[in-house]
Amino acid sequence: MQTMAYISITGASGYTGQEALDRVLAHRELELHAVGSDSLAGRDAATLDPRLNRNGGRRVPQFITNEAALASGADIVLLCQPHENAAALEPPAKGVVIDLSGAHRLTDASLYERWYGFAHPRPEELSEWSYGLPELTPPTGRLIANPGCYATAALLALGPLKHAIDPHGVVVDAKSGMTGAGRSLKALSHAGAVLENVSPYKVGSHQHVPEIAQVLGFPVSLTPHLLPVRRGLIATCYVRSTGADLRALLTEFYAASHVVSVLPEGVAPDLARVQNTDTAEIGVFEDSFTDRTIVICAIDNLGKGAAGQAIQNVNLLFGFAETEGLRLPGVLV
Ligand SMILES: NC(=O)c1ccc[n+]([C@@H]2O[C@H](COP(=O)([O-])OP(=O)(O)OC[C@H]3O[C@@H](n4cnc5c(N)ncnc54)[C@H](OP(=O)(O)O)[C@@H]3O)[C@@H](O)[C@H]2O)c1
């Protein structure tokens, strides 16, 4: 058990990088070591956001390049970069590395070409990475693949049920806020395309499909939708029980969790209640007309779906309190 650790962040100018930075500044056991950004290297932290000048006195160093942040000798490096970019990086010889991208989540390297659109440049190293979803597959070793946002919501809902449901025909209908696409400008995320609209995208081809199948042991049909909101994600999962009481299984599985809560009967998860938090809400409903159970999970894509989960993984690996630095209390209005 360690009492303090130095942490560096690459891609700190992006959405997940900024969210990770904010949680590190609120964490009593982490000391910020280096912040990487190729576009801001050599500039003050306040260039990214003037609020970094009022961080309660904790020092944010000047930005350095992502390569320098990776090699900065910290106990922990959080990689907050695009998939293809992160896949090509050589991890430092020592210390924990947590990759928030999808570059190290799949154990079968041949899947990258089909689902991510590039051949993995370091396929032989994928077996060295562990998939860190704290409630289902706690992180082990020093190289951790942080789960994807849709995968997190679907797996929190379905993981504890995987031996109690019919594996055929599971459907996951999922919706996410715009920050899920990152901060770089794309035609799909222009205000003109997003506002007053809800659009399905990557239907049948989203890269989280094989990630979910890898953990569950069977594939699901996932249809993601883009919502005209900044953040938050809801996955509505349609399953058939093979006999067990699925609500009872989920309630028991998460009984001791401070992060995931199973809501009382009749209460549905709600985007607004999880936005800006690192929590997950799960609702369970019986559809007796079609003999299906509907399990709904809501998270914040940047919280439990990215930076909050990365910090939760750090806490577990270093023996810190699991919820240290996380945003858990809800905002009532
Ligand atoms: N957004 C989400 O909700 C979410 C959730 C879970 C996982 N993720 C994953 O987390 C990773 C980061 O996502 P994000 O949303 O933070 O992305 P983002 O907002 O686009 O930020 C990515 C950052 O990476 C840096 N970068 C380094 N090399 C780059 C390159 N070759 N091309 C473009 N940017 C480069 C950029 O900063 P500099 O140019 O300043 O270095 C950029 O700010 C992605 O792999 C994403 O799939 C995202």
The ligand as an ORCA input file, in Angstrom:
! r2SCAN-3c Opt
* xyz 0 1
  N     -14.905     11.422    -24.919
  C     -15.354     10.355    -24.282
  O     -16.476     10.344    -23.755
  C     -14.472      9.135    -24.140
  C     -14.880      8.122    -23.268
  C     -14.074      6.990    -23.124
  C     -12.899      6.896    -23.852
  N     -12.556      7.874    -24.704
  C     -11.295      7.729    -25.449
  O     -10.320      8.542    -24.826
  C      -9.402      9.023    -25.816
  C      -9.379     10.553    -25.756
  O     -10.693     10.984    -26.033
  P     -11.116     12.507    -25.905
  O     -12.585     12.534    -25.991
  O     -10.421     13.129    -24.755
  O     -10.479     13.086    -27.266
  P     -10.166     14.585    -27.643
  O     -11.045     15.507    -26.885
  O     -10.177     14.638    -29.106
  O      -8.671     14.793    -27.113
  C      -7.610     13.980    -27.534
  C      -6.320     14.730    -27.311
  O      -5.266     13.915    -27.758
  C      -4.225     14.754    -28.260
  N      -3.621     14.103    -29.412
  C      -2.419     13.508    -29.409
  N      -2.129     13.004    -30.591
  C      -3.167     13.281    -31.397
  C      -3.449     12.994    -32.761
  N      -2.614     12.300    -33.511
  N      -4.619     13.439    -33.243
  C      -5.469     14.135    -32.489
  N      -5.253     14.417    -31.181
  C      -4.109     13.990    -30.655
  C      -4.829     16.093    -28.595
  O      -4.172     17.066    -27.820
  P      -2.822     17.778    -28.292
  O      -2.896     17.956    -29.782
  O      -2.870     19.066    -27.548
  O      -1.711     16.888    -27.877
  C      -6.264     16.015    -28.109
  O      -6.647     17.089    -27.293
  C      -9.899      8.521    -27.172
  O      -9.180      7.400    -27.548
  C     -11.358      8.174    -26.896
  O     -11.855      7.152    -27.718
  C     -13.299      9.001    -24.856
*
